[in-house]
Amino acid sequence: MVSDLTARQIAAIRACGAHPGGLRISAYPGTMPGLVALGLVEPRPKALPSERRLMGWFLTPAGKERLRLVGTGEPGD
């Protein structure tokens, strides 16, 4: 359900969605552990070969579905 997320959690999901190559791992440090526990995001190596050793936050399939429900926050969404 959409309403079970805080505004900060929704902002973090939207940020992950806006960075398909991986949101920097230092983003939303107090929020991401809760989203991991909900199964909405996961840490893994960033997608760009030049950033092989860097970790990033990525949406899981459940996170992508939740983003679809809450919208990206862009006008018209």
Number of C-alpha atoms within 10 A of each C-alpha: 7 10 8 8 14 11 10 13 17 22 18 21 28 22 21 23 21 12 14 14 16 23 22 17 17 11 14 17 10 11 16 22 14 14 19 17 10 11 14 20 24 17 18 14 17 21 16 11 9 8 12 10 12 15 17 23 28 28 26 15 12 13 22 18 13 19 22 13 12 18 16 17 11 7 6 6 9
